[in-house]
Amino acid sequence: MLQRVFLMYSSSQRMIKSKCFKTSNLILKGNKMENQLEYFDALINTQKQTFNNLLNVQKELHAKWFESIGKAHTALTTMPGLPETPQTKEALNQYNNWFSTATSNAQSTTQEAIKVQENCISAYEKQSAISREALKSLINIANPAKATN
């Protein structure tokens, strides 16, 4: 799973570099203000894709992690050869209570962390839209003749 996260991260980084390089070549060749918006859009869209990819991988990782610890818990509690004594039953009961509490708390924490990340991505998208409009206004100020055409 970590290998998949690394691969997604490195592919996102390559995508950012290639898009930035292509877009920066457009800016250098044409030296036009309109290309600034293309560069901005390419950069922002690539970052959004990276954030969403990392969020999706994290969601998948947490789901598989909870599934795995559930299987480990089941294997441990149904282990053959445990003596049927009152002490074993009491210890197993306490372990089950602790495990369900710990798992529940971990799931709640994970869900809240994912909500925070989703809110950060949403805020980033809103800020990107505002920044794009500001850049567009600056381009219109810099090119008043083209803005009126």
C-alpha positions as CSV (number, residue, x, y, z in Angstrom):
1,M,0.0,0.0,0.0
2,L,2.8,2.4,0.8
3,Q,4.4,1.6,-2.5
4,R,1.2,2.6,-4.2
5,V,1.1,5.9,-2.3
6,F,4.7,6.5,-3.3
7,L,4.0,5.7,-6.9
8,M,1.0,8.0,-7.0
9,Y,3.0,10.8,-5.4
10,S,5.9,10.4,-7.7
11,S,3.6,10.2,-10.8
12,S,1.9,13.4,-9.6
13,Q,5.2,15.1,-9.2
14,R,6.3,14.1,-12.7
15,M,2.9,15.3,-14.0
16,I,3.4,18.7,-12.3
17,K,6.9,19.0,-13.7
18,S,5.9,18.1,-17.3
19,K,2.8,20.4,-17.3
20,C,4.8,23.3,-15.7
21,F,7.6,22.8,-18.3
22,K,5.1,22.7,-21.2
23,T,3.2,25.7,-19.9
24,S,6.4,27.7,-19.1
25,N,7.6,27.0,-22.6
26,L,4.4,28.6,-23.9
27,I,4.9,31.6,-21.7
28,L,8.6,32.0,-22.8
29,K,7.8,31.5,-26.5
30,G,4.8,33.7,-26.8
31,N,5.5,36.0,-23.8
32,K,1.7,36.7,-23.7
33,M,-0.3,37.4,-20.6
34,E,-3.1,35.0,-21.7
35,N,-0.6,32.1,-21.3
36,Q,-0.3,33.0,-17.6
37,L,-3.8,31.7,-17.1
38,E,-3.0,28.5,-18.8
39,Y,0.1,28.1,-16.6
40,F,-2.0,28.9,-13.5
41,D,-4.8,26.4,-14.5
42,A,-2.2,23.6,-15.2
43,L,-0.5,24.1,-11.9
44,I,-3.8,24.3,-9.9
45,N,-5.4,21.3,-11.6
46,T,-2.3,19.2,-11.1
47,Q,-2.2,20.1,-7.4
48,K,-5.9,19.3,-7.1
49,Q,-5.4,15.9,-8.7
50,T,-2.5,15.2,-6.3
51,F,-4.5,16.2,-3.2
52,N,-7.5,14.0,-4.4
53,N,-5.2,11.1,-5.2
54,L,-3.6,11.2,-1.8
55,L,-6.9,11.5,-0.1
56,N,-8.3,8.5,-2.0
57,V,-5.3,6.4,-1.2
58,Q,-5.5,7.4,2.5
59,K,-9.2,6.4,2.6
60,E,-8.3,3.0,1.0
61,L,-5.4,2.5,3.3
62,H,-7.5,3.1,6.4
63,A,-10.3,0.8,5.2
64,K,-7.7,-2.0,4.6
65,W,-6.0,-1.3,7.9
66,F,-9.3,-1.6,9.8
67,E,-10.2,-4.8,7.9
68,S,-6.7,-6.2,8.7
69,I,-6.9,-5.5,12.5
70,G,-10.4,-6.9,12.6
71,K,-9.1,-10.2,11.0
72,A,-6.1,-10.2,13.5
73,H,-8.6,-9.7,16.4
74,T,-10.8,-12.6,15.1
75,A,-7.7,-14.9,14.7
76,L,-6.5,-14.0,18.2
77,T,-9.8,-14.5,20.0
78,T,-10.7,-17.7,18.2
79,M,-7.2,-19.3,18.7
80,P,-7.5,-23.0,19.4
81,G,-6.1,-24.3,22.6
82,L,-7.1,-21.5,24.9
83,P,-8.1,-23.0,28.2
84,E,-11.8,-22.6,29.2
85,T,-11.2,-21.1,32.6
86,P,-13.0,-18.2,34.2
87,Q,-9.7,-16.2,34.1
88,T,-9.3,-16.7,30.4
89,K,-12.9,-15.8,29.7
90,E,-12.5,-12.6,31.8
91,A,-9.2,-11.7,30.1
92,L,-10.7,-12.3,26.7
93,N,-13.8,-10.3,27.6
94,Q,-11.6,-7.3,28.8
95,Y,-9.5,-7.6,25.6
96,N,-12.7,-7.6,23.5
97,N,-14.0,-4.5,25.3
98,W,-10.6,-2.7,24.9
99,F,-10.3,-3.7,21.3
100,S,-13.8,-2.5,20.3
101,T,-13.2,0.8,22.2
102,A,-9.8,1.3,20.5
103,T,-11.1,0.4,17.1
104,S,-14.1,2.7,17.5
105,N,-11.9,5.6,18.6
106,A,-9.4,5.0,15.7
107,Q,-12.3,5.0,13.2
108,S,-13.7,8.2,14.6
109,T,-10.3,9.9,14.5
110,T,-9.7,8.7,11.0
111,Q,-13.1,9.9,9.8
112,E,-12.5,13.3,11.3
113,A,-9.0,13.5,9.8
114,I,-10.4,12.7,6.4
115,K,-13.1,15.4,6.9
116,V,-10.4,17.9,7.7
117,Q,-8.5,17.0,4.6
118,E,-11.6,17.2,2.5
119,N,-12.3,20.7,4.0
120,C,-8.7,21.7,3.2
121,I,-9.1,20.6,-0.4
122,S,-12.4,22.5,-0.7
123,A,-10.8,25.6,0.8
124,Y,-7.9,25.2,-1.6
125,E,-10.3,25.0,-4.6
126,K,-12.1,28.1,-3.4
127,Q,-8.8,30.0,-2.9
128,S,-7.6,28.9,-6.3
129,A,-10.8,30.3,-7.9
130,I,-10.3,33.6,-6.1
131,S,-6.6,33.7,-7.1
132,R,-7.5,32.9,-10.7
133,E,-10.0,35.8,-10.8
134,A,-7.4,38.1,-9.3
135,L,-4.8,37.0,-12.0
136,K,-7.4,37.5,-14.7
137,S,-8.1,41.0,-13.4
138,L,-4.3,41.7,-13.4
139,I,-4.1,40.5,-17.0
140,N,-7.0,42.7,-18.0
141,I,-5.3,45.7,-16.3
142,A,-2.0,44.9,-18.1
143,N,-3.7,44.5,-21.5
144,P,-6.5,47.1,-21.6
145,A,-6.6,47.2,-25.4
146,K,-7.2,43.4,-25.6
147,A,-9.7,43.5,-22.7
148,T,-12.0,45.8,-24.6
149,N,-11.9,43.8,-27.8
